[in-house]
Amino acid sequence: MRMSLPAPIDTHTVLGAMLAPALLMAATGSLLVSANARLARVVDRLRGLIVAWEKDAPDRVERDTQIDRHRRRAAMVLRACRMLYAALAGFIGTSLGLAADALLGFRMGEVPTVLAVIGMLCLLIACIQMGREVSLSVKSFDEELDQELARRRG
C-alpha cells in the first residue's frame, strides 16, 4: 500500500488570495485616518464651545445644545473607529488564516471566510456610523449658521 504525499502548496495562489484582505486593510486604514481627523475636529470644536460656555455668553442655551450635539458626534466617530479597528483585525486575521490554512494542508475550513465576513460587517457598521455623524455635522452647521445670521440681523 502506497501513501500519497500531500499536493505541494502553490505559494503564488496563497499569496494572491492574501492580497484581497490586504487591499481591504489599506482601505480600512484610509477610513481610519479620515475618522480620526473628524474626531479631532469635533474635539477642537467642543473645546471652543466650552471656552465660550465658561464665559457665560448670552446664548448659553444654544451653546449647551451645540455641546450636546458635538458630544453625540464624537461618540459616533468613536464607535466608527472601534468598528474600523475590528474590521482591520478581521482582515489581518483573514490574511493570516489563509496562510496558516495553506501551511496546515487546508484544514481550517471556513475560518478565513468567517474572519473576512466579520471584517466586512464591522466595516459596514463603521460606514453607517460615519454617515450618521456626517448628517449630524451638517445639521449642527446649519443650526449654528442660522443662529449667527439671526444674531447679526438682530
C-alpha positions in Angstrom: 0.0 0.0 0.0 1.4 3.3 -1.1 0.9 6.5 0.9 0.2 9.6 -1.2 2.1 12.7 -0.5 0.1 15.9 0.0 -0.1 18.2 -3.0 2.6 20.9 -2.9 1.4 24.3 -1.8 1.1 26.7 -4.7 2.7 29.7 -3.0 1.6 32.1 -5.7 -2.0 31.1 -5.3 -1.8 31.6 -1.5 -0.1 35.0 -1.8 -2.7 36.0 -4.4 -5.5 35.0 -2.0 -3.8 37.1 0.7 -3.9 40.2 -1.5 -7.7 40.8 -1.2 -7.6 41.2 2.6 -4.5 43.4 2.2 -6.4 45.7 -0.1 -9.3 45.8 2.4 -6.8 46.6 5.1 -5.5 49.6 3.1 -9.0 50.9 2.5 -9.9 50.5 6.2 -6.7 52.3 7.1 -7.7 55.2 4.9 -11.1 55.3 6.6 -9.4 55.3 10.0 -7.3 58.3 9.0 -10.4 60.1 7.9 -12.4 59.2 11.1 -9.5 60.2 13.4 -9.3 63.6 11.6 -13.1 64.1 12.0 -12.8 63.2 15.7 -10.0 65.7 16.1 -12.2 68.4 14.5 -15.1 67.6 16.8 -12.9 67.7 19.9 -11.5 71.1 18.8 -15.0 72.4 18.2 -16.1 71.1 21.7 -13.1 72.9 23.3 -14.1 76.1 21.6 -17.7 75.8 22.8 -16.6 75.0 26.3 -14.5 78.2 26.4 -17.5 80.2 25.2 -19.7 78.4 27.7 -17.3 79.3 30.6 -17.6 83.0 29.7 -21.3 82.7 30.3 -22.2 84.0 26.9 -25.8 85.3 26.4 -26.5 82.3 24.1 -25.7 79.7 26.7 -28.7 77.6 26.0 -27.7 77.4 22.3 -24.1 76.5 23.3 -25.5 73.7 25.6 -27.4 72.3 22.6 -24.3 72.5 20.5 -22.1 70.9 23.1 -24.6 68.0 23.4 -24.7 67.6 19.6 -20.9 67.5 19.3 -20.7 65.0 22.2 -23.0 62.7 20.2 -20.9 63.3 17.1 -17.7 62.4 19.0 -19.4 59.2 20.3 -20.5 58.2 16.8 -17.0 58.7 15.4 -15.5 56.8 18.3 -17.9 53.8 17.6 -16.9 54.0 13.9 -13.2 53.9 14.9 -13.7 50.9 17.1 -15.5 49.1 14.2 -12.8 50.1 11.8 -10.1 48.6 14.1 -12.2 45.5 14.5 -12.5 45.3 10.7 -8.8 45.7 10.4 -8.3 42.9 12.8 -10.7 40.7 10.8 -8.9 41.4 7.6 -5.5 40.7 9.2 -6.9 37.5 10.7 -8.2 36.6 7.2 -4.9 37.1 5.6 -3.0 35.1 8.3 -5.8 32.5 8.3 -5.3 31.9 4.6 -1.6 31.5 5.0 -2.0 29.2 8.0 -4.7 27.2 6.2 -2.3 26.6 3.3 0.5 25.6 5.7 -1.8 23.2 7.5 -3.0 21.5 4.4 -6.3 23.4 4.1 -7.8 22.0 7.3 -9.1 25.2 8.8 -12.4 25.1 6.9 -14.3 28.3 6.9 -12.2 30.2 9.5 -10.7 32.6 6.9 -14.1 33.2 5.3 -15.7 33.9 8.7 -13.0 36.3 9.6 -13.5 38.1 6.3 -17.2 38.4 6.8 -16.7 39.7 10.4 -14.3 42.3 8.9 -16.8 43.4 6.3 -19.7 43.6 8.8 -17.6 45.8 11.0 -16.7 47.9 8.0 -20.4 48.3 7.2 -21.3 49.3 10.7 -18.4 51.8 10.7 -19.7 53.3 7.4 -23.2 53.6 8.8 -21.9 55.4 11.9 -19.8 57.8 9.9 -22.8 58.5 7.7 -24.9 59.3 10.7 -22.1 61.6 12.1 -21.8 63.5 8.8 -25.6 64.1 8.8 -25.4 65.4 12.4 -22.5 67.5 11.4 -24.4 69.2 8.6 -27.4 69.7 10.9 -25.2 71.2 13.5 -23.6 73.6 11.0 -27.0 74.6 9.6 -28.3 75.5 13.1 -25.1 77.3 14.1 -25.2 79.3 10.8 -28.9 80.2 11.4 -28.1 81.4 14.9 -25.2 83.5 13.7 -27.3 85.0 10.9 -30.1 85.8 13.4 -27.6 87.5 15.8 -26.1 89.6 13.0 -29.5 90.7 11.8 -30.9 91.4 15.2 
